[in-house]
Amino acid sequence: MRNDNSALLRATDLVKTYVLGDNIVNALNGVSIAIHEGEMVAIRGPSGSGKSTLMNILGCLDRPTSGTYVLAGDDVSRMGDNALAEARNRKIGFVFQTFNLLPRMNALENAELPLLYGGASNAKKKSREALTRVGLGERVHHLPNQLSGGQRQRVAIARAIVTNPAIILADEPTGALDTRTGEEILDLFKKLNAEGSTIIIVTHDLKVAEHCQREIYLRDGKIVPSEMRRLAPTEPMAQATVEKGA
């Protein structure tokens, strides 16, 4: 077993509490995880398990109420807003279920956005290289509405890898795709992982988690050890429009 102190990402005793009217909700209750460079890990759980809250903290979109989160040597759980935004831009590549592409920008322009926000040089060249890595080298000038669902997700993945981030964080990346296209996107993630990318996939779906090297399962804001649970069948999906085509 690898030493957690060498982990690329290490979260310790994460607690996240929300106050909703007169109620206090513990979305996370003492979660500790470690993910090493080059891993491909699923974070899975049913609706309300805390996986979205954990994803927001790991993605530097939110801070824990208590506990620590160290990413690539930096304690981001204590950062201010500006430092958190910088860490988010430099260290994390996001992939979303609904792609989140800007409709009036072509594939090349969408993929280069993180570079422009970060003030990087050679943005067009790096964006083109990222699109080539995901198999869209011939589609760089296409607008999102000229691409299939699978191609749009490939643009989103190119946008996620263009800054060479410490981790790629994918939130239900196949949820809006048909089964065949979803499998192709998961194969692409595995290819990127084989090339050295560290990938975290947040999902409700056991079949998606099975593509990963290991799974972290959440229930009621806590990690459930594998020996203490029966593998749940695929959780009911949130309703989404399914896109066809790779």
C-alpha positions in Angstrom: 0.0 0.0 0.0 1.3 3.4 -0.9 2.0 6.0 1.8 -0.8 8.6 2.0 1.8 11.3 2.7 2.9 10.9 -0.9 -0.6 11.4 -2.3 -1.3 14.0 -5.0 -4.6 14.7 -3.3 -5.2 14.2 0.5 -8.3 15.2 2.4 -8.5 14.6 6.1 -11.6 14.6 8.3 -13.6 16.8 6.0 -16.8 18.1 7.5 -19.3 20.3 5.6 -22.3 21.7 7.4 -25.2 23.6 5.9 -27.8 25.5 7.9 -31.2 25.3 6.2 -33.7 27.3 8.2 -33.8 25.6 11.6 -32.1 22.5 10.4 -28.4 21.7 10.4 -27.4 19.3 7.6 -24.0 17.5 7.7 -23.3 16.9 4.0 -19.9 15.5 4.9 -19.1 14.0 8.2 -15.4 13.1 8.7 -14.4 12.1 5.1 -10.7 11.2 4.6 -9.3 10.2 1.2 -6.0 10.0 -0.6 -5.5 9.8 -4.4 -2.1 9.3 -5.9 -0.7 10.6 -9.2 -1.8 8.5 -12.1 -4.8 6.9 -10.5 -8.3 6.8 -12.0 -10.8 6.8 -9.2 -14.6 6.8 -9.0 -16.5 8.6 -6.2 -19.9 7.0 -6.1 -23.0 7.2 -4.0 -26.8 7.7 -4.2 -28.5 11.1 -4.3 -27.8 12.9 -1.1 -24.8 10.9 -0.2 -22.4 13.9 -0.2 -20.6 13.1 -3.4 -21.4 16.5 -5.0 -20.3 18.3 -1.8 -17.1 16.4 -1.8 -16.6 17.1 -5.5 -17.0 20.8 -4.9 -14.4 20.8 -2.2 -11.9 18.7 -4.2 -12.5 21.0 -7.2 -11.7 24.1 -5.1 -15.3 25.4 -5.7 -16.0 25.3 -2.0 -14.3 25.0 1.4 -14.9 22.5 4.1 -16.4 23.6 7.4 -13.5 21.8 9.1 -10.8 19.4 8.1 -7.9 19.8 5.6 -7.5 19.4 1.9 -4.0 19.3 0.4 -3.6 19.3 -3.4 -0.2 18.9 -5.0 1.5 20.1 -1.8 -0.8 23.1 -1.2 -3.4 23.3 1.6 -6.3 24.7 -0.4 -8.8 24.3 2.4 -7.4 27.5 4.0 -7.0 29.6 0.9 -8.8 32.9 0.2 -11.0 33.4 -2.8 -8.3 34.6 -5.2 -5.9 31.9 -4.3 -8.6 29.3 -4.6 -9.6 30.5 -8.0 -5.9 30.4 -9.1 -5.6 26.8 -7.8 -8.8 25.9 -9.6 -7.5 27.3 -12.9 -3.9 25.8 -12.7 -4.5 22.5 -11.0 -7.9 21.2 -12.0 -9.5 20.3 -15.3 -13.3 20.0 -15.1 -15.6 17.9 -17.3 -19.4 18.3 -16.8 -22.4 16.1 -17.7 -23.9 18.8 -19.9 -20.5 19.9 -21.5 -20.8 23.6 -20.6 -19.5 24.8 -24.0 -20.1 28.4 -25.2 -22.4 28.1 -28.2 -20.9 30.9 -30.2 -17.3 29.7 -29.9 -15.8 26.9 -32.0 -14.1 23.9 -30.6 -10.7 25.5 -30.6 -11.9 28.6 -28.8 -13.8 26.6 -26.2 -10.8 24.4 -25.5 -8.5 27.4 -25.0 -10.6 29.2 -22.5 -8.7 28.0 -19.3 -5.4 29.2 -21.0 -6.9 32.6 -21.7 -8.2 33.0 -18.1 -4.7 32.0 -16.9 -2.8 34.3 -19.2 -0.9 31.5 -20.9 1.0 32.0 -24.1 0.5 29.9 -27.3 -3.1 29.3 -26.3 -4.2 28.4 -29.9 -1.4 25.9 -30.4 -2.0 24.2 -27.0 -5.7 24.1 -27.7 -5.2 22.4 -31.0 -2.9 19.9 -29.5 -5.5 19.1 -26.8 -8.2 18.6 -29.4 -5.9 16.3 -31.4 -5.3 14.2 -28.2 -9.1 13.6 -27.9 -9.5 12.8 -31.6 -11.0 16.1 -32.8 -8.0 17.5 -34.8 -10.2 17.8 -37.8 -13.1 19.5 -36.0 -11.4 22.5 -34.5 -13.5 25.1 -36.3 -16.8 23.5 -35.7 -19.4 25.2 -33.4 -21.0 23.0 -30.6 -24.3 22.8 -32.6 -22.3 21.2 -35.5 -21.0 18.4 -33.2 -22.5 15.3 -31.8 -23.0 14.8 -28.1 -19.9 12.7 -27.9 -17.8 15.2 -29.9 -19.0 18.0 -27.6 -17.9 16.0 -24.6 -14.5 15.5 -26.3 -14.2 19.2 -26.6 -15.0 19.6 -22.9 -12.3 17.0 -22.1 -9.8 18.9 -24.3 -10.6 22.0 -22.4 -10.0 20.1 -19.1 -6.5 18.8 -20.2 -5.3 21.9 -22.0 -3.6 23.3 -18.9 -2.0 20.0 -18.0 -3.8 20.0 -14.6 -2.9 18.0 -11.5 -6.3 16.2 -11.7 -9.2 15.9 -14.1 -12.5 16.0 -12.2 -15.4 14.6 -14.2 -19.0 15.0 -12.9 -21.3 12.4 -14.4 -19.4 12.7 -17.8 -21.5 10.1 -19.6 -24.9 11.0 -18.0 -26.2 12.9 -21.1 -24.8 10.3 -23.6 -26.2 7.1 -25.0 -24.6 3.9 -23.9 -22.2 3.3 -26.8 -21.0 6.9 -26.8 -20.6 6.8 -23.0 -18.4 3.8 -23.4 -16.2 5.6 -25.9 -15.8 8.6 -23.6 -14.8 6.3 -20.7 -12.3 4.6 -23.1 -10.9 8.1 -23.8 -10.5 8.7 -20.0 -8.7 5.4 -19.7 -6.4 6.4 -22.6 -5.6 9.7 -20.9 -5.0 7.9 -17.6 -2.6 5.5 -19.3 -0.7 8.6 -20.6 -0.3 9.8 -17.0 -3.5 11.9 -16.2 -5.0 11.6 -12.7 -8.7 11.3 -13.1 -11.6 11.4 -10.6 -15.0 10.5 -11.9 -18.0 11.4 -9.7 -21.0 9.1 -10.6 -24.1 7.4 -9.3 -23.5 4.6 -11.8 -21.8 1.3 -10.8 -21.1 0.5 -14.5 -19.1 3.8 -14.8 -17.2 3.1 -11.6 -16.2 -0.3 -12.9 -14.0 1.4 -15.5 -11.9 2.9 -12.7 -9.1 1.4 -10.8 -10.9 1.8 -7.5 -14.1 3.2 -6.0 -14.8 5.5 -3.0 -18.4 5.0 -2.0 -20.3 7.6 0.0 -23.5 7.2 2.0 -25.0 9.8 4.4 -21.8 11.9 4.2 -19.5 9.1 5.1 -17.2 6.7 3.3 -18.5 3.2 3.5 -15.7 0.6 3.4 -16.2 -2.2 0.8 -16.3 -4.9 3.4 -19.2 -3.2 5.1 -21.5 -2.8 2.2 -23.0 -4.8 -0.6 -22.3 -3.3 -4.0 -25.4 -1.3 -4.9 -26.9 -1.8 -8.3 -26.8 1.2 -10.7 -28.5 4.1 -8.9 -31.5 5.7 -10.7 -30.2 8.5 -12.9 -31.2 12.1 -12.7 -33.3 12.8 -15.7 -31.2 14.2 -18.5 -31.4 14.6 -22.3 -29.4 11.8 -23.9 -27.1 12.8 -26.7 -26.1 10.4 -29.4 -23.0 10.0 -31.4 -19.3 10.1 -30.7 
